[in-house]
Amino acid sequence: MATSFRLVLACAALAACPVMLDGCALAALPCRVTSAALKIVPVVGHAASTPFDACATAID
């Protein structure tokens, strides 16, 4: 009984993945990751990440 419940739960989680990672979010992911990495850099990080934030916004 517990095995069938796990199977149903795994299938439901797998079916929900494409909804969470639709095309736009997946395409904007590299821009968002780069932007987040640049924001770590002191002093110039936020200014350097501005184009990548604009890229992610344009894709969304």
N, CA, C and O of each residue as an XYZ file, in Angstrom:
240
protein
N       0.822     -1.196      0.000
C       0.000      0.000      0.000
C       0.865      1.259      0.000
O       0.567      2.208     -0.725
N       1.918      1.280      0.792
C       2.774      2.454      0.867
C       3.550      2.661     -0.433
O       3.835      3.795     -0.816
N       3.893      1.554     -1.114
C       4.629      1.660     -2.366
C       3.774      2.308     -3.447
O       4.275      3.121     -4.223
N       2.500      1.963     -3.508
C       1.629      2.562     -4.522
C       1.412      4.046     -4.235
O       1.300      4.846     -5.164
N       1.352      4.418     -2.957
C       1.215      5.829     -2.604
C       2.449      6.604     -3.016
O       2.339      7.723     -3.517
N       3.621      6.028     -2.812
C       4.860      6.680     -3.229
C       4.910      6.852     -4.748
O       5.380      7.874     -5.249
N       4.428      5.858     -5.465
C       4.407      5.935     -6.917
C       3.480      7.053     -7.382
O       3.826      7.812     -8.288
N       2.319      7.156     -6.772
C       1.380      8.224     -7.122
C       1.968      9.583     -6.773
O       1.841     10.531     -7.548
N       2.599      9.684     -5.637
C       3.218     10.937     -5.217
C       4.368     11.322     -6.155
O       4.510     12.495     -6.501
N       5.173     10.368     -6.563
C       6.273     10.639     -7.488
C       5.746     11.077     -8.855
O       6.308     11.981     -9.474
N       4.681     10.449     -9.324
C       4.085     10.839    -10.607
C       3.494     12.248    -10.531
O       3.600     13.012    -11.491
N       2.885     12.596     -9.421
C       2.322     13.935     -9.255
C       3.431     14.990     -9.215
O       3.287     16.069     -9.790
N       4.523     14.679     -8.542
C       5.648     15.621     -8.486
C       6.282     15.788     -9.858
O       6.659     16.896    -10.239
N       6.401     14.706    -10.592
C       6.967     14.769    -11.932
C       6.054     15.543    -12.883
O       6.534     16.257    -13.763
N       4.765     15.404    -12.708
C       3.814     16.136    -13.550
C       3.804     17.628    -13.224
O       3.486     18.439    -14.093
N       4.144     18.004    -12.001
C       4.149     19.411    -11.605
C       5.408     20.143    -12.050
O       5.404     21.373    -12.113
N       6.481     19.429    -12.358
C       7.744     20.074    -12.747
C       7.624     20.960    -13.976
O       8.122     22.085    -13.933
N       7.005     20.538    -15.060
C       6.912     21.437    -16.217
C       6.123     22.711    -15.932
O       6.372     23.746    -16.551
N       5.186     22.643    -15.011
C       4.413     23.831    -14.662
C       5.298     24.837    -13.942
O       5.189     26.040    -14.180
N       6.166     24.360    -13.071
C       7.050     25.250    -12.325
C       8.159     25.800    -13.208
O       8.595     26.934    -13.014
N       8.620     25.017    -14.171
C       9.711     25.439    -15.045
C       9.185     25.574    -16.471
O       9.617     24.857    -17.374
N       8.258     26.494    -16.660
C       7.746     26.687    -18.006
C       8.816     27.323    -18.875
O       9.894     27.650    -18.378
N       8.552     27.501    -20.131
C       9.549     27.946    -21.093
C      10.227     29.246    -20.734
O      11.448     29.352    -20.855
N       9.478     30.236    -20.298
C      10.071     31.543    -20.007
C      11.001     31.484    -18.797
O      12.093     32.053    -18.820
N      10.575     30.809    -17.761
C      11.409     30.722    -16.561
C      12.695     29.960    -16.847
O      13.760     30.309    -16.338
N      12.592     28.935    -17.651
C      13.773     28.147    -17.990
C      14.718     28.943    -18.882
O      15.937     28.832    -18.746
N      14.173     29.742    -19.788
C      15.012     30.554    -20.673
C      15.679     31.697    -19.912
O      16.796     32.087    -20.249
N      15.021     32.232    -18.906
C      15.568     33.352    -18.136
C      16.530     32.899    -17.039
O      17.193     33.732    -16.422
N      16.613     31.619    -16.793
C      17.458     31.113    -15.712
C      18.929     31.517    -15.839
O      19.505     31.942    -14.837
N      19.573     31.413    -17.005
C      20.982     31.838    -17.072
C      21.179     33.316    -16.750
O      22.168     33.690    -16.119
N      20.240     34.156    -17.182
C      20.347     35.593    -16.874
C      20.214     35.825    -15.375
O      20.951     36.629    -14.804
N      19.294     35.139    -14.743
C      19.079     35.322    -13.303
C      20.262     34.803    -12.484
O      20.661     35.430    -11.502
N      20.819     33.667    -12.884
C      21.960     33.103    -12.149
C      23.181     34.014    -12.285
O      23.888     34.256    -11.307
N      23.427     34.512    -13.484
C      24.553     35.415    -13.690
C      24.373     36.696    -12.902
O      25.321     37.202    -12.302
N      23.156     37.220    -12.903
C      22.868     38.437    -12.150
C      23.102     38.228    -10.658
O      23.697     39.077     -9.995
N      22.641     37.113    -10.138
C      22.817     36.829     -8.719
C      24.293     36.659     -8.363
O      24.732     37.088     -7.296
N      25.051     36.035     -9.254
C      26.481     35.855     -8.993
C      27.215     37.198     -9.019
O      28.123     37.427     -8.219
N      26.825     38.071     -9.927
C      27.493     39.380    -10.005
C      27.154     40.264     -8.816
O      27.980     41.079     -8.406
N      25.967     40.124     -8.257
C      25.573     40.966     -7.121
C      26.400     40.687     -5.872
O      26.375     41.475     -4.927
N      27.122     39.589     -5.857
C      27.979     39.264     -4.715
C      29.213     40.158     -4.688
O      29.766     40.432     -3.623
N      29.644     40.613     -5.870
C      30.867     41.419     -5.977
C      30.645     42.771     -5.301
O      29.681     43.464     -5.626
N      31.507     43.157     -4.375
C      31.344     44.445     -3.701
C      31.524     45.620     -4.666
O      32.235     45.508     -5.664
N      30.898     46.702     -4.370
C      30.970     48.007     -5.024
C      30.337     47.999     -6.417
O      29.397     48.759     -6.649
N      30.807     47.183     -7.340
C      30.315     47.243     -8.718
C      29.325     46.132     -9.067
O      28.830     46.081    -10.193
N      29.036     45.264     -8.140
C      28.192     44.107     -8.423
C      26.804     44.457     -8.909
O      26.337     43.900     -9.903
N      26.134     45.375     -8.222
C      24.767     45.721     -8.606
C      24.733     46.449     -9.948
O      23.815     46.237    -10.741
N      25.701     47.284    -10.205
C      25.749     47.977    -11.494
C      26.051     47.005    -12.628
O      25.501     47.140    -13.721
N      26.907     46.042    -12.383
C      27.256     45.070    -13.417
C      26.123     44.088    -13.687
O      26.040     43.534    -14.783
N      25.260     43.867    -12.721
C      24.173     42.908    -12.901
C      22.934     43.515    -13.552
O      22.009     42.783    -13.905
N      22.896     44.826    -13.716
C      21.728     45.492    -14.288
C      21.363     44.975    -15.681
O      20.182     44.736    -15.930
N      22.311     44.790    -16.599
C      21.926     44.254    -17.913
C      21.339     42.845    -17.849
O      20.458     42.498    -18.636
N      21.827     42.045    -16.920
C      21.311     40.686    -16.799
C      19.916     40.680    -16.183
O      19.094     39.833    -16.531
N      19.638     41.609    -15.277
C      18.284     41.768    -14.751
C      17.327     42.197    -15.865
O      16.195     41.721    -15.939
N      17.790     43.090    -16.720
C      16.956     43.538    -17.852
C      16.711     42.393    -18.828
O      15.623     42.272    -19.392
N      17.709     41.567    -19.022
C      17.566     40.393    -19.894
C      16.492     39.453    -19.363
O      15.627     39.008    -20.117
N      16.543     39.151    -18.081
C      15.557     38.241    -17.471
C      14.173     38.846    -17.516
O      13.199     38.132    -17.755
N      14.060     40.139    -17.294
C      12.748     40.808    -17.351
C      12.199     40.780    -18.765
O      11.000     40.575    -18.956
N      13.046     40.979    -19.750
C      12.592     40.970    -21.140
C      12.105     39.576    -21.546
O      11.123     39.451    -22.279
N      12.774     38.552    -21.082
C      12.358     37.180    -21.413
C      11.039     36.841    -20.742
O      10.179     36.193    -21.340
N      10.878     37.281    -19.491
C       9.616     37.001    -18.792
C       8.515     37.828    -19.403
O       7.367     37.747    -18.966
